[in-house]
Structure formats: C-alpha cells, structure tokens
Amino acid sequence: MKKILFILFLIPTLIYGQDIRIVDLDAATDPDPDDITYWEEDGVAKNITKELLQETVTDSLAEHIILINDNITDIENLQELATTITYNANWVNDVNSDGITGDASALTTVGDNDTLQIEEATGATPIDTRVSFKNVTEFNNVQIVERYQGGAGHEMHVELYNPTTTAWVVIDAFSDQDNETFLNIPIINGADYIDGDSVIVRLEHENNGIASHYLWVDYLVLKKTPEMGGGGVSSHYAL
C-alpha cells in the first residue's frame, strides 16, 4: 500500500498539489525503507515529512473530487439536454363553435379513439377553441394531430398567446384535409408565450363558417425537445 501510494502521487518526481520536487529535498538521516516518509531518488534517500505527505494527499484528493464533481455536472447537463419534456393540456375553453365534444384528456394520446370534435358555427370566427397548459417552465415545440373537414377557402390557424403584447401569434395554418395530419411546430422563443407557468394555444377559424364543417383534434401537447423542431409537417410560422 505504501509503494502504491508513492507511485500514484510521486512517480513524476513532483509531489502532486505541491510545487516541491523530490530531488530538491534534503538527504535522509538514517533512512528507513519501511518508513512511509522515505523515498529514494537516483540512489539518494530522501525524507518527506508526514505533514507534507498528508497535505499533498489531501490536496490531490480534493482536486480529484473537484474533477469528479465537474464530470458529474457535465453528465447531468448532457442528460438534461437529451431529455424530452411533454406538457399535456389541462383544460379546453370553447369560446365559439356550434358545439364541441370531448375535453383536455382527449388530447394526450394519439390513436386512442378519443378526440376533441369541434363543429363550425356560422358567421365570423366560427371556431375559437383555447387549450390551456399549466406548470410550463420551457418549451420549443407545439405538436398536433388533427383533421379539418372544410372548404378549400377555409383556413384554420394555430396560435399562441403572448402575455406581454396581449396578441395572438399565428404559428401554423392549414385548410381542408382528407386525413389526419401531424404538425410539429418549432417555437424559437417559447418564453414569450409563458404567463407565469401557463400557456394558451388557440385553434381559430377567421372566415365565415359553415355548420357542416368539422375539426377533429386527436393530440395537442407542448414539448421541450433536445433539438428544436424538425421532422413534422409545418408551415414554420413560429417566431
């Protein structure tokens, strides 16, 4: 154990953590090879005080502990960067429509036969449905699986509420669709849309509506992903 200790800290002939070289130490008086304070350099026995050795070992261990802690922090940071956080909707507010079926629980899972069905009203703004999220700290994606059955001239907007400007910001748009569509919408400045810890997504139809038109939403979540956006069908309106 003694020799291992010396090999670990003294083999470079520089006591780790101290700017003192073995060759600069005084020659030993009555050197004893079994003494932990004994070291031989180039055939000359050297004495290393126990205090110096203890200080050296302490400093060395402290530096290694710091390095280990730094590495642990780096690993934790990498894990955080690689983690995807999903925020599910807490409630749905039907501001205007000709009827809505389902609630926020219908928006958490794709393909479970549980959807939010919204029927257009007639007149201006025939669909205004607001989906609210709580306990949001950061996000960079809005993901939606939806299908809109409407005329080609009818356009649905996906919007985020900006609490600072009190404006609704269009982040994507779509019109008549034959099948369900996945929208993966990148958001660069997600913090702009967090009010305390709340975020509101609005599904809005601005043109005059027709009662036979419907919007089905199977999935609507916010996500914090390792890399912003990508991979989805999107018009990339996000600011």
Order of alpha helices (4+ residues) and beta strands (2+ residues): alpha-beta-beta-alpha-beta-beta-beta-beta-beta-beta-beta-beta-beta-beta-beta
